[in-house]
C-alpha cells in the first residue's frame, strides 16, 4: 500500500496503539475476536474477508530476501487472515516464497493460490507443477487461469488437476474491464469455484453484472486492485478523510475503499495490495466493525466521483 494519509494515518496508528496492536501484529486481539469469514459456495468452507495479493512483495525476494514477505504474512495471520494470492514468474523468488509459507507457524494457517499465465497445454502444466514444487503445496488451495489466458486449453487441465486432487479449488481471473465480456461468456457455460475481479470504490463496474452473477451462480469472488495498484492513493493525496466516514469504521483512505467493497455480499475475500507488514495489519482491521448501508455507499460513491 502506498503513502496516503497524513493526519488520518497518524490518528489510526494512535488507535492501533490504544488497542494494543502496536508492533504490527496482534495475536492476542486476533485470538479473541478472529476475522469475519464468508463461505465458498461450492463447499461451505469459509475464508477470512481480508487477504493479501502478494506478487509485489514476492518479487522483492531476490533483492531483499524473504524477511519482508514473511513479516507481511505474519501480520495477516496474526489478525486472523489466511488467503495469499500470488503469481509465479521467477523460480528463485517462488522458491523463497515457498520456504516462508512452509514455516511452522504459517504452514497450516494460509490458503495459498497460484495462477497459469502461459500459452499452450504443456507450458501451462509445467508452470502449475513448478508452483506445486516451489510452494511446497500438494494440493494447492486454488489454481487459477490468469487473465483468461488460453482459457479453452487450460480450463480442462484445471478440471483434471482438481479431479486428481492436485488443486482443492479452481477458477479464473480478470483485472481489467476489457475482459468482462469474455468472463461473462465463460460463466454462461461453466461454474468455477472462484473468479477474481477488479473492484473498488473507484472501479465499480463489477457491480453491474459480475457480482450479481456470482451470487446467483454460487461462485466465490476474490477482489483484486482494491487500491488500483496504488493510483487510488495518488488520486486522494492531500485530501482529508471526511468526518462522516468514521461512522462506518473508516480511519484511513485504505479502509474507505475496503469498507465499500466489503459491503457487497457477493465478495468473499479482498486481496489487499501491500509489501508492508504495518499496512497489512491496518488493512486487516477493516474486517471488523460496521459495514456501510445503502445510504452510506451512495455518499461514498458521490464523494469519490467529485474528487
N, C-alpha and C positions, 0 to 999 in steps of 0.2 A: 504494500500500500504506500502511496506517495504522501508527501508532506501536505496536509491541507489546512490545519485548523486553527492555529494561533491560540487565541484565548479559549475557544471551545475545547481544544485538546488539553490545555492546562487544567481547565475545570474537570474534564473527565479523568485525568490522571489523579487529581485530588480525590475524586470519588473512588477510584481504584484503590488508592492508599487507605482511604477511610474504611473500605470494605475488607481490608486485609489482603488485597490482591497484588500488592507490590511485589516485585521480583519476577514479574512476567507470567508466572504460572501459579495456580492456586488449587492444589489438590484438596485442601480442606473444604473450600466452598463447593468445588465440583462434587466431592463425595456426598455433601449434604443435599445438594439441590439437583445435580445432574444437568443435562441439557435436554430441552424438549426434543422429542423424536416424532417422526412421521413414518407411516408404513409404506413399504414397497408393495404395490397392489398385487403383484403376481404371486407373492408368498405370504404376505403379512409380516415379514421381518421388518423391524423398524431401524431407522437411521437417525442420528443427530442432525439437526437442521442446519448447522454451520460446519463447513468443511474447508479444505484447502485445495486450491488449484496451484500445483507446485512446480510447474515447468521452469519458471524463472529461478527459483531457489535451487532446484536440481541442477540447472545449467551452470550454477556458480561453483559446483563441487570441484571442478578441475582447478580453478583459481584460488578458492578459499577453503577447500576441504569440506568435510561433512558436518562440522560443528554448526553452521547456520541452519541447515535443513533439520538437523536433529533438534535444535532449540525451538524451531517453529513447530515441529511435530509434537514435541513435549508440551508446548504451550496449548496446542489444540487438544491433546488428550487430557491434560490437567483440567480443562474446562468442560470435559465430557464429550468432546468431538471425536470423530473417527474417520470420516471419509477423506481420502487423499487421492487426488486425480492428477496424473502426470502423463507425459508423452515421450516415449523412448526415442532418443536421437543420437546419443553418444554412449558407446559401450562402457567407457570408463566412468562417466557420470552415473549411468544407470547401475553399475555395479556398486558404486559408493552409496547410492540411494538404497540399494538392496541391503547393504550391511547395516544401514541405520534402521530401516523398518523391521529388521530381524533382531534388534537389540532386545533383551529380555523384557524390558518394560513397555516396548512398543509392539512386539510380535503379535500378540493376540488382541491388541487394542484398536487396530486400524482396519478399515475397509479400503482395500487398495484396488485401483483401476489401472488399465493400460489401454492403448489405442493402436490401431493399424492405420498407417498412412501411406503404405507402399502400393504400387500398381502391380497386379498380377497375383495369381493364387500362390505360387511358390514363394514369392517375395513376402507376401503377407504372412504366410505360415512361418517363415524364418523369423520375421520380426516378432510374431507372437511368442514363439518358443524361446527366442532370445530374452524376451521380457520375463517369462516364467523363470528362466535360469538366473538372469541378473537380479531380479527382485526376490528370488528365493521363495516364490509363491506358486504352489501347485495343489489346489486350483487357485487361480486369481479370482478375486471377488467379482470384477466386472471387466469384460473385454468389449471395446467399442470400435466402431469404424469412424475414423477421424474425418470430419467434414464430408461425409458420404463418399469418400474416395473409393473408386472402383466397387461401388456398392453391390452390383449384381454378382460380382465374383466373390467378394468377402462375406456377404451375408450367409450363404450356405456354409462357408467354413466356420463362422461363429456358431451356427446352429450345431454343426458337427462337434465342435470343441465343447460346447455345453453338454451335449448328449454324452460325450466321452468323460465328463467330469473334470475337464481342464479349466472351465470357467463356470462360476456359480450363476452369473447373470451375463446377459449380452445386450448391446444397444448401439446407438449411433449418435453422432454429434454434429451440430452446426454452430457457427458463431457469427454468422452474417445473414442479413435479410435475404440476400440473393439466393440462398439455398432453401428458404422456406417452402417454395412450391415443390421442390424435389422431395423434401422431407414429408410434406403432406401426401404426395403421391405414394411414397413408400409406406406411410402409415395406413393408407387406404387398403393395403393388401397384406400388411404384416403387423404383428404386435410384439415389438421388442419389450424386454423387461424395463428398459430405461431409454429415454433420449435426453440429450444435453443440448441446451439452447441459451443464447444470449438474451438476457432480460435484466432490466434495472429501471430506476426512476427516469433515466434518460433514454433508454432503449425499450419501448413498451409494446412493440408490435406483436410479441408472442401472446399478449393478452387476447388478441382478436380471434385467433383460430387454434393455435397450437396448444396453449394451456387448457382451454376447454376440451380440446380433443383428447389430451392426456387424461383428464378427469373422466371423460365418457368411456374411454377405452381401457382404463385401468393400467396406465403406464406411469412409472416413476419418472420424475423430472429432476435432473441436475442443472443448476443455473451457472453459466459462465459469464464473464465480463460484468460482474456487478458494479465495478468501478470503471468500466470501459478502458481497461488496461492502463488506468491512471489518468486518462484525459478528463474524467469526471472531476477530479480534484483540481486540475488546471483551470477548468471552467469556473470553479467556485472559489478560486484563490482570492482572499481578501473579503469574501462575502460572509458576514456574520450569520451564524445559525439562528433562525428565528426563535423567539422565546416559546412560541406555541408548539414547536417540535418536541420540546421536553415532555409535553403531556402524553406523548406516545412513546416515551422512553429513549429519545434520540439525544445523545450527548456529543455527537460529532457528525460531520458530513458523511463519514463512512456508515454510521448507523442509520442515517437518514435514508440512504438507498437500501440498506439491508432490511430495515423495518418495512419499507414499501414492498419489497419482494416477498418477505415472509407473510404478508397479509394475503397472498394468493394461496388458496387451499390446495391447488394442484402441485405446488412446489414441494419437492421432497427435501433437497439439500442445496444450499448455496455454496459454491466453490469460491471462497474469497481469495483475492489476489494479493499476496504479500510475501516478502522474504524476511520479515521482521517478527521475532517472537512477541515483542511488545504489542505490535499491531494485531497479531493473531489472537492474543488474549482479549484485546479490546473488541475485535470483531465477534468473538465467541460470546461475549456478554450480551450482544444484541438479541440472542435467542431468548432471553428472559424478559419478563415484564409485558406490558400491553402491546397489542398489535393494532395498527391504525384501522378505524372503521371506515365506512364508505365516505363520510363527510371529510375525515382527515385525509384520506387518499386523494380526494379531489383537490383539497387545499395544497397538498404536496405537489401534485402534478401542475397546478396553476403556478405555484411558486417557481418550480424548476423551469417551466416554459418561458417565464418572463426574465430569468436571469441571463 
